[in-house]
Amino acid sequence: MRPEGSYEELERRRRRAVELIAKGHTQIEVAEMVGCSQGSVSRWLKLAADGDDGLAGKPHPGRPRYLTEQQQQKLGELLAQGATAHGWQNDLWTCPRVKALIERRFGVDYHVDHVRKILVHRLGWTSQRPERRARERKEEEIERWRSVEFPRLKKTPRREDRR
């Protein structure tokens, strides 16, 4: 399994390990320092002996992402403006709405389920449900009723007050 990090970071780690060996550290010490196994350090030493290209980074396999890093950052900014700024009637972002926004702004057609992965894993957004409240709700009348009818009861904080 490929370790985490860009191929440039992994290449820097391999070259650092070879430098530490050259400075006199043991393979076990170097493995602990760079966060890998002793076998990996041994393999990197053999590759370095064959030539400098042996430690070169290899790009990630697979298809490149459809949205670039700049486009993902722009998507985060667009989402922060709220759904009403983009033509919806309320400020609730749903995956189908985000999918439509991505199609409109960037010309990329994602599946709705993949949009959730982009929101969570790349942008750091979380799924949340809006609190359901009646439109006709009158907070002042509720407070008056509580104070008159139940003066001994403590006022329980509402969800938004607890945060």
C-alpha positions in Angstrom: 0.0 0.0 0.0 1.3 3.4 -0.9 2.1 5.7 2.1 0.4 9.0 2.5 1.9 12.1 0.9 2.6 13.5 -2.5 5.3 11.8 -4.6 7.5 14.9 -3.9 7.2 14.4 -0.2 7.9 10.7 -0.4 11.0 11.4 -2.6 12.3 13.9 0.0 11.8 11.2 2.7 13.8 8.7 0.8 16.6 11.1 0.1 16.6 12.2 3.7 17.0 8.6 4.8 20.0 8.1 2.5 21.6 11.3 3.9 21.1 10.1 7.5 22.8 6.8 6.7 25.7 8.7 5.1 26.0 10.7 8.3 26.5 7.5 10.3 23.1 6.5 11.6 22.0 2.9 11.6 19.1 1.7 9.4 16.9 1.1 12.4 17.5 4.6 13.7 16.8 6.1 10.3 13.6 4.1 9.9 12.3 5.5 13.2 13.3 9.0 12.2 11.6 9.1 8.8 8.7 6.8 9.8 9.1 3.7 7.7 10.4 0.1 8.1 14.0 -0.9 8.2 13.4 -2.9 5.0 12.4 0.2 3.2 15.6 2.0 4.2 17.6 -1.0 3.0 15.8 -1.0 -0.4 16.3 2.8 -0.7 20.1 2.4 -0.1 20.2 -0.2 -3.0 18.3 2.2 -5.3 20.6 5.1 -4.4 23.7 2.9 -5.2 22.3 2.2 -8.6 21.9 5.9 -9.4 20.2 9.1 -8.3 17.0 8.3 -10.4 16.2 5.3 -8.2 15.0 7.6 -5.4 12.9 9.8 -7.7 9.3 10.3 -7.0 6.6 8.6 -9.1 3.4 10.4 -9.7 0.2 9.0 -8.2 -1.4 6.4 -10.5 -4.9 6.8 -11.8 -7.0 9.5 -13.4 -6.3 13.1 -12.4 -8.9 14.9 -10.5 -11.5 16.8 -12.5 -11.4 19.8 -10.1 -8.0 21.4 -9.6 -6.9 22.6 -6.2 -7.8 26.2 -7.2 -11.3 25.1 -8.3 -11.8 23.2 -5.1 -10.9 26.4 -3.1 -13.2 28.4 -5.3 -16.0 25.9 -4.7 -15.5 26.3 -0.9 -15.8 30.1 -1.3 -19.0 29.7 -3.4 -20.5 27.4 -0.8 -19.7 29.9 1.9 -21.8 32.5 0.1 -24.9 30.4 0.8 -27.4 28.6 -1.4 -29.6 31.7 -1.8 -26.7 33.6 -3.4 -26.8 31.0 -6.2 -30.5 31.0 -6.8 -32.1 28.6 -4.4 -34.9 29.6 -2.1 -33.2 28.7 1.2 -29.7 28.5 2.5 -29.7 24.7 2.7 -26.9 23.0 0.7 -27.7 19.5 -0.4 -25.6 17.2 -2.6 -27.9 17.7 -5.6 -27.6 21.4 -5.3 -23.8 21.3 -4.9 -23.6 19.0 -7.9 -25.6 21.5 -10.0 -23.4 24.4 -8.8 -20.2 22.4 -9.8 -21.7 21.7 -13.2 -22.7 25.4 -13.7 -19.5 26.9 -12.5 -16.8 24.4 -13.6 -18.5 22.2 -16.2 -17.8 19.0 -14.3 -20.5 16.4 -13.9 -20.1 14.4 -10.7 -22.4 11.7 -9.3 -24.4 13.0 -6.3 -22.8 10.5 -4.0 -19.3 11.6 -5.0 -20.2 15.2 -4.2 -20.6 14.2 -0.6 -17.1 12.8 -0.6 -15.7 16.1 -2.0 -17.5 18.1 0.6 -16.4 15.9 3.5 -12.9 14.8 2.6 -11.6 17.7 0.5 -13.4 20.7 1.9 -13.9 19.5 5.5 -17.7 20.1 5.5 -20.0 18.0 7.7 -23.5 16.7 7.2 -26.0 18.5 9.3 -29.8 18.7 9.3 -31.6 21.9 9.8 -33.7 22.1 13.0 -37.4 21.9 12.1 -39.5 24.6 13.6 -43.0 25.9 12.7 -43.0 29.1 10.8 -45.9 30.3 13.0 -43.8 29.8 16.1 -43.8 32.8 18.4 -40.9 32.8 20.8 -42.2 35.6 23.0 -45.5 33.8 23.5 -43.8 30.6 24.4 -41.6 32.4 27.0 -44.7 34.1 28.5 -46.5 30.8 28.7 -43.6 29.1 30.4 -43.2 31.9 33.0 -46.9 32.1 33.8 -47.9 28.4 33.6 -44.7 26.8 34.9 -42.7 29.4 36.9 -40.8 26.7 38.9 -39.4 25.0 35.8 -36.0 26.0 34.7 -35.7 27.3 31.2 -34.1 24.6 29.1 -31.6 26.0 26.6 -32.5 25.6 23.0 -30.1 23.8 20.7 -28.6 27.0 19.3 -28.0 28.3 22.8 -26.1 25.2 23.8 -23.4 25.5 21.1 
